[in-house]
Amino acid sequence: MANIKSAIKRVQVAERNRLRNKYYKSTVRTFMKKFFLAVDAYASNPSNEGLQAIHEQKSIAFSKIDKAVKRGAFHANNGARKKSRLDAYFKRSTAAAS
């Protein structure tokens, strides 16, 4: 443990930031998984409701990714790569379903 007052404060700030980043990363993973599940459900049984659910999940996932990038939990390129992978997965799965 640090003995200097400023070092103690830095340890506290680093821990707070670590927990905040962990929250954003976990949230992004959760909504990406929900998107993948919605796409898989649509691929197995195409319907208008399924397509609407996909677009809703995609919007939420993109929003969470953008917020994580804005807050510094992800680098901008990492966020762009995640969004690109979501789009690619959707296109690949719906092309196979068609």
C-alpha positions in Angstrom: 0.0 0.0 0.0 1.2 3.5 -0.8 2.4 5.7 2.0 2.3 9.1 0.3 -1.0 10.9 0.3 -1.1 11.7 -3.4 -0.2 8.0 -4.2 -3.1 6.8 -1.9 -5.4 9.1 -3.8 -4.2 7.8 -7.2 -4.8 4.2 -6.0 -8.4 5.2 -5.1 -8.9 6.9 -8.5 -7.5 4.0 -10.4 -9.8 1.6 -8.6 -12.8 3.8 -9.3 -11.9 4.0 -12.9 -11.3 0.3 -13.2 -14.8 -0.4 -11.8 -16.4 2.1 -14.2 -14.6 0.6 -17.2 -15.6 -2.9 -16.1 -19.2 -1.8 -16.0 -19.1 -0.3 -19.5 -17.3 -3.3 -20.9 -19.7 -5.8 -19.3 -22.7 -3.8 -20.5 -21.4 -3.8 -24.1 -20.8 -7.6 -24.0 -24.3 -8.1 -22.6 -26.0 -6.1 -25.4 -23.9 -7.7 -28.1 -24.9 -11.1 -26.9 -28.6 -10.0 -26.9 -28.2 -8.8 -30.5 -26.6 -12.1 -31.6 -29.4 -14.0 -30.0 -32.0 -11.8 -31.8 -30.3 -12.4 -35.1 -30.1 -16.2 -34.5 -33.8 -16.3 -33.6 -34.6 -14.3 -36.8 -32.4 -16.6 -38.9 -34.2 -19.7 -37.7 -37.7 -18.1 -38.0 -37.9 -15.0 -40.2 -40.7 -12.5 -39.3 -41.4 -8.8 -39.2 -41.3 -8.9 -35.4 -37.9 -10.6 -35.4 -36.5 -8.0 -37.8 -37.9 -5.2 -35.6 -36.3 -6.8 -32.5 -33.0 -7.0 -34.3 -33.0 -3.3 -35.2 -34.0 -2.5 -31.6 -31.1 -4.6 -30.2 -28.7 -3.1 -32.7 -29.7 0.4 -31.8 -29.2 -0.3 -28.1 -25.8 -2.1 -28.7 -24.5 0.7 -30.9 -25.6 3.3 -28.3 -23.8 1.4 -25.5 -20.6 1.0 -27.6 -20.6 4.7 -28.5 -21.1 5.6 -24.8 -18.2 3.3 -23.8 -16.0 4.9 -26.4 -17.0 8.4 -25.3 -16.2 7.5 -21.6 -12.8 6.1 -22.5 -13.6 2.4 -21.7 -12.8 1.5 -25.3 -10.6 3.0 -27.9 -12.5 4.5 -30.9 -11.2 1.8 -33.2 -12.2 -0.9 -30.8 -15.8 0.5 -30.8 -15.8 0.8 -34.6 -14.6 -2.8 -34.9 -17.3 -4.1 -32.5 -20.1 -2.2 -34.5 -18.7 -3.6 -37.7 -18.7 -7.1 -36.4 -22.4 -6.7 -35.4 -23.3 -5.5 -38.9 -21.3 -8.3 -40.5 -22.9 -11.0 -38.3 -26.4 -9.6 -39.2 -25.6 -9.6 -43.0 -24.1 -13.1 -42.9 -27.0 -14.6 -40.9 -29.7 -13.0 -42.9 -28.1 -13.9 -46.2 -28.0 -17.5 -45.1 -31.6 -17.4 -44.1 -32.8 -15.9 -47.4 
